[in-house]
Amino acid sequence: MKKTIIALSFLGTVCTYAQEKTNNQVKEKQIEGITITKTKKAVEQKADRTIFDFSEQPQLNNSNVLEGIKKLPGLVSTDIAGMMYQGKVLDVYLNGRPLNITSNELNSFLEGMPANSVDRIEVITQPGAEFPATSGGAIMNIITNKNANKYLTATYSGNYSFTNYDKYRSRTSNSLNLNARNKIFGWQLNVGQNYRESMLSGKQDNLLTSNTDRFGRGYFAKSGLTFDLGQDRLLVNYDIYHNNNDNYTLSDGDGQEAKPIPNTNPQQFTYRDFSFDASDAAHTLTTRQEAVVTYQKRFSDKAQKLDFQFGYTKSDSKFVQDNIFRDKKYADTGLWEPRISLGNVLNNTSDMRVANFKVDYSQPLNLLDGGKVSLGGLYEHQEFDTESKGITNLDYTRQTTATYLEFQAKLKKFDFILGTRAENYDISGITRYNDQTNTLIEADLIPFNKFKLFPNASVQYNLMNQVYVAANYNKKINLPSISALNPNNVTFQGPNTQVTGNPNLQPTIFDNYELKISAFDYAFIGYSVSSAKNQVAQIIRKDGKNLFNEQINISDMRIHNFNVGLPVPFMIFSKPLSEIMKFNFNPDKINFMYIYAGYQKHDIDNLNNRGFWIFNLMTQIILPKEIKLTANYSYLTPKAGYFYFTAEKPFNNSFDLTLTKKFMDNRLTVSVFANDIFNGQVMQVRSNPPSGESVFIRSKYDTRNFGLSVNYKIPTKNKLAKEDANILNQTKKEENSGVMQQGQ
């Protein structure tokens, strides 16, 4: 026992270092008989970000991206309030560019991406001046880049899983990555598809009960070309993502019908209570296209760089809901009305277009014991239009001009970063809606035309090799996402529900503070607080027998967060420290556990929210025949406040198992997995709206699933094949895999 206590006391400085080597994945490249080994860390902590490797972790990449993200320690993802990491609201990027979508649309997009197409995910908790001030509290960047070879190579990834609740449902995904190079240029092509059958059951008070059969079909193609022009490079990328989803919903509940009384001034209404049974079919079709051209100017000093980039994104969406039948019984008569079919009840479309041009420059600087200066600029123009049954009800335009300047310097054991970003916003538009008398009203959006400075500062003190203390501050702004602004409903609507966006939402201003101690990338302890003004939040309220799902601004709130992460190699309980320090670690033959715990509390005026704990345990055990068992358990304590909701059951409560075996000199990887084995994942909350009545909400997906995942790397015949840098959606600093590219 004494030995164990002593060993644990040295965990931060010794065993965590062992763990750094433990989770690393090995990649080998043979050159004239010499093997060069490059390590890849499963989890990497940096001063301003946490990096999660997806490519070599079967427990993360055996399904779709959304399911893999939900297993990341410290991340909370809900259908009603979006995503947070270590207490910070996340702005989601794909390959360095913002997706500009949230909530249900974001979940559908991530469900349509196979997780085995992701290389890594970077969560930037302290974005500096180089990143757009619109990054808000933090950035989650999903990176899907792959490496290319001088000769044609190919990698196939496939996945099959199933669920069996009320009936058997299947999910499949396939992707193929091709890489090649000739004397003139290099090219890469990554194509894939995803098909998923799933179930969703929901309940909102006693007013609405629904059961939905969901069918999702996703397709993507990512292409890249690179031209070497002396020391310089030209990169050309084009990506397309397409989702085609169908939902079939059976619902029942109670509602209230209002009818105007004729010849009354002002107009008055009569109300009749009713019960209903209904069947509806909804169809969603989305297409997202991105084209990026980047010119990278390089100098004799490799630390000096100049990049020019032009990008264009177009995303369009269509949502249609048809009522198959509706039965209605009025309370005052007690009789069922004749069955009716309403046909098309929703027909909504949206179209987003974003064009931008940016310049980034950096060079070494003779400052203190060494430093660097970075500066650049961005011009971006965004247009977003929505239409409902032929009427354009939102015409939104945003123009952003930005420039930044940032200095980095060293002084003995201190590292300093000081910078600022200046951004000018010009947001305008019009909205159209029908009032209670069904008269079409046109109004201007609340304009936002401001010039603001966003400073950032960081100081890091290196206590010893790979052990440091860091303090960070930055000011950020988060513009409302287009899905929150969209006045149209793009989810299921029953006869007693109204789901709307809010085109008059105002941007959120964040002041972020953080203090963190990290050791050897894996172990850390930290505290952060984000002070937000005009935070965008979802509310669900009840008025009589009608339900309303809306978006509002919270005038002032604070998010407090304490978190700690600690790796525990199991050998610490059986070997002395002196032997552990001499041990030659092999990442495929070490048993360990990674422990994460976090505490979050949301302070909102006039709302008494309790904080909640997040726990995540990830364990790796090496079985006979070099079979790797990975177990992941996530839990979030209930009876706590999350924005305007109180969790009656844990948001997270799942236990996942993955068995992995490698064959054919590690080129073939086969995994079998079981997710949410005990079927504990359920969302059950009670809303706390600032006005209106509280609503009980419960939703359950078929999260318990079982499946098989296969990854096969077809070898090149030429073992001298030289690896190229990533060219799929790479935007900047491509040779530094740990640095996220500046978003658009």
Secondary structure, DSSP 8 states (H G I E B T S, - for coil): -HHHHHHHHTIIIIIHHHHHHHS-EEEEEEETTEEEEEEE-SEEE-SSEEEEE-TT-HHHHSSBHHHHHTTSTTEEEETTTEEEETTEEEEEEETTEE----HHHHHHHHHTSBGGG--EEEEESS--TTS-GGGTTEEEEEE----EESS-EEEEEEEEEEEESSSEEEEEEEEEEEEEE-SSEEEEEEEEEEEEEEEEEEEETTTEEEEEEEEEEEEEEEEEEEEEETTEEEEEEEEEEEEEEEEEEEEEEEEEEEEEETT-SS-EEEEEEEEEEEEEEEEEEEEEEEEEEEEEEE-SSTT-EEEEEEEEEEEEEEEEEEEEEEEEEETTT--B---B--EEEEEEEEEEEEEEEEEEEEEEE--BT-EEEEEEEEEEEEEEEEEETTEEEEEEEEEEEEEEEEEEEEETTEEEEEEEEEEEEEEEEEEEEE-TT--EEEEE---EEEEEEEEEEEEEEEEETTEEEEEEEEEEEE---HHHH--S--S---TTEEE---TT---EEEEEEEEEEEETTTEEEEEEEEEEEEEEEEEEEEETTEEEEEEEEEEEEEEEEEEEEEEEEGGGGTS-HHHHHH----TTS--EEEEEEEEEEEEETTB----EEEEEEEEEEEEGGGEEEEEEEEEE-SSEEETTEEESS-S-EEEEEEEEEEETTTTEEEEEEEESTT----EEEEE--SSSB--EEEEEE---EEEEEEEEEE--S-TT--EE---SS--S-TT-TTS-----
